[in-house]
Amino acid sequence: MQMELIKLVRNIYSTNEFIPLHAPSFSGNEQKYVTETITSTFVSSVGKFVDEFEQKVQQVTGSAKAIATVNGTAALHSALYLANVRAGDLVITQALTFVATCNALYHMGAKPIFIDIELKAFGLCPVATEQWLSENAFIDEQGQCRHKDSQAAIKAVMPMHTFGHPVQIDELLTVCQNWNLTLIEDAAESLGSYYKGKHTGTLGRFGALSFNGNKVITTGGGGMILCQNQEDGIKAKHLTTTAKVPHPYEFYHDEAGFNYRMPNLNAALGCAQIEQLEVKLASKRLIAEQYLQFFENTDYCFVVEPEYAHSNYWLNAVVCPDANARDTLLETTNKQGIMTRPVWQLMHRLPMFANELKGDLANSEWAEARLVNLPSSPNY
């Protein structure tokens, strides 16, 4: 089966050379816009392409306001801060995620609570979240959700749309309403994904996108805060531009802000990339369909979008029968120049998060032992 899969991947990408997991493609106005930026000398955080890129992402996602940042982690950190998460606070998230989700918490002195995933979208499970809160949390007289043992405030729920597949947002929103928590979507991987017709990252109070080199579109490095209302958007822009109060010449900052604005040079690349978004997404769905057909009637299960969603298929994934089958697939494909990867190590296994609060992570551990990501670059 492994050699047949290698043949399929080589046919998809029409090459006998090394095939990466997800490579960027530059076939539009990238060089033109970047050259224009260099010629203008406005290569830093001031320039027309920053505003244009924000507007284009805003239009694509339907967000009330989109604020460009230097990377996805900066977008997450800003969203958490705007949601009033501070040092010592707790935030519910999933153990099966990329480390950036938890790094954003770590560097602001907040702590994760690791809750299990469901096995449809491999995202944070609302049932497991509600169960953990019922057993381990209470709401105090001021309406603040707190951990029973430590009394620490639980401020937010932060699911991640794994591989671009939307989590069960409605159910998580209900949990948040029951426990007075803020929903912040780690939508780093899900540009072009929709939950019941609404773009991911726009259903919680805040969402965070990433435009790293391995994402659907790239700005080299970059991210975006998606805000559900204009007021939060204004605050986000102020906070990420060192909280400088506008003035013809004076330098006055009214709070401790962040220097998180995306440079114009990166935004120029993003403007060219987003012009090709629909073509890239269409190509990725065609590739996913070929994988789906290949794995039919085998012991391997290709990961498809949930029935409530329209996914971008950022990283195609397959569930192997067991850990041995996973390892064999990884070893064979990589030896043949086809880059495949296991899912990330679960966060509670990493040394900096080993002692954090967690629920039963049986589904997360099951998925960790079986998931393999397949080459997913758009091909057009």
Phi, psi and omega in degrees: 000322182298318181290327176292323177295318177300318178298318179299313182298319179293326176292320180300315185260002173050050179206151172257003178278178177301136180244115182284170181291311179203105183254148176287156175230139184233096186231014182237234186265020184304307183296321180298311184290320180293319177297320177299321179295314180297317180298323182287341185074355178272077184260348183268215190277002175246128179163160188293331185288332177298311180297318181295318181294318176301316181295320181292320177293321177301317180293317181296317186272338186077018179289149176294326180203135178239130184238120183283140179228171184290334176196175183292326178296320177297322178295317178296314180301315180296317180298317178298316180297317179294334177274010176070027172278129183227176180305134180092347179281162179247144178226128179281130176210187184254148178284333177269093180198170172282149189300336181301327178305314183274331176300322179300323177288314184304315186282353172252007176080008176271168184231143176277152164246118185271119180244153186291163176263164165264165189257018176266307178250359182058035177245176183308129184274121180294327179294313179295325179294312179298320181296315181297317179296318180299326183271336192233000185227166174210163177254124184280183185296336178272000179088010180271129174288131182224153174283130186301314186285313186267344185069005180294144179287133171260117191258328190208164171241127186231086175282159175239134181279088190298126180060014180095000181271121184297138177282179182277082190294314183304314181294322177291324176298322177297316177301315180299319179295321180295329188243011178057048180245154178265133176269123176239120183268122168278092183259026185308324188259003196240027172299126182094005177256144185231138175251112181049042176088355179249138184293139176302148182091353182247359183267329171278174178299323177225153170225160179226127177255158173236143175236037175300166185300340182260011181269176184303313168235154184229150170244019187088289168221140181169162178209181181207132172269126175257126184247140182281340178220160184297321183299315177296324179296318178297317179296320181296317180294319179297313183297320185277356176246046178059020179053040179278128178279127182303135179197147182304328182209342182282148175254101179228128182239125188266000172199172177282106183257186181242145173266073189248007186291141176290133175295150179301326180299315179291321181296327177299317177298318180297321179298321178289320181294317185290340174296337182254010187303312184297323178293318179297315181296319179297319178296318181295324178291324177295319178295317178300321180296322178293320176297317180302313180296322182297318186273356176298142179063029173237177177278001181255143183242114178287138182279117181250162179298144175296159184296338181271002192231162169235107190264157177274352184049052181305301173242119175291141183222150176230141176264118180276160183299326180197181184294324179295318178296321176301310183296320178297317179298314180298314183294315183293313183294317181293325176295333181266012176080020176250113182284118170235159183217147171286167173292162180302149172298140181300142188299325182287352176272346181279146188300324184283348180238012187293334185254014182280162178297145179202156173262194174291122185249036185300315180294319180299316180291323176298314181292321180302324183282350189233337187283138173225132175268138184250159178309132190224011180299139173300148187222099182210000000 
